[in-house]
Amino acid sequence: MRSSFHLSCLLLVTGFLLTASAVAHPQTRQRFLGQQQQRRGQVQTAALESEPVCALTIDLAMEGRRKSIAGNVRITPAGAEKPLDLGELVQRELGWFAMPVKATIHVPRTRLTVEVLNGMESTIEVREIDLSRKSVARMRFTLKPFYSTRERGLQGGNTHLHLMKLTHAEMDHYLRTVPAADGLDLLFVSVLRRIPDERDYITNTFQPRDVERYARDGVQLGFGEEHRHNFGRGGEGFGHVMLLDIPELVRPISIGPGIMRSGTDGRPLRQGILKTHGEGGTVIWCHNTFGHEDLPNWAEGLIHAQNIFDGGSHGAYDDSFYRYLDVGMRVPFSTGTDWFIYDFNRVYLPVSGPLTQKKLAVRTFHSWNSCRMALLSSASRPSSRMVITKPA
């Protein structure tokens, strides 16, 4: 039996301005979709229909840097209990909206409180502005960081993302705006299948070559798939794994009649995992302790990392960590958000220099508890590879 991979990585999991009792991802996804459907039926909010508007341009920058950045914004009229619905932007939680670089937003001509934020390394900047007599206005914010992962050689990634019930244009806008607004460095967009729901899975149209189209936007995208099996529609089965940095899809993507309404439960995830290893890809187990095939594959050294809190509520940090540690496995943790980016789930890895696709390889090894890890970007394949290696 091969020895298990022994390494650890810094993990920082924080809810997007939510409490620790945040709901599991199915509820979050449904709330997002419900809000989206409601907003699509409204050309403008009632406030904007009844009042003259001002074209407000918001320009964000981080202290010490001149370059403008994307961010999240929340705007509340004076005396109002609820923030404005900024229908032209991507809605987040608690009245926040993701905005692109130097966004121009149409708001009522009144006194407003404007709050802005980028990622989770800076304070929230708050400012009031009176637009009562203005049709055009501009606000420039300089965010003050209280922590810098860049200075510590760390890059933040989300290894698990799908989008659904969006148009191609909406998907493109989402991928160009939300990851940058949240300060991500690397994001893996993945394909998955389920009949009949997959007809709405817009990220299933994403292909390996598409990552190059987003390279100029500051967030590097990677390509992968969620290879999975359930007994029944959502019951625990063999499990779910992310197959990342693969040149093409590993098929079948989903296994068995519980998901695909055909086929057999007799095919394990191991076959897809082995194919991914043969192609130089990365294998990450999903959803904490969910699934029955994780321990055999960990014992054989076929899994590179364990996603925790990547949607759902199957198990907790201590369940996942000590479950493996009790049998002598020091399992590296990773994370993502599964459906949509609705919080700040991310994994940090040490990387020397900027993470770019133009470099043939960017490889940095970090020693912690006698473990090593690396993040590799390859120009030969248009994606980013998370490489986790055994100690020398």
Summary of the structure (lengths in Angstrom):
residues: 392
radius of gyration: 21.7
end to end distance: 18.3
largest distance: 74.2
contacts: 1290
relative contact order: 0.17
helix: 21%
strand: 31%
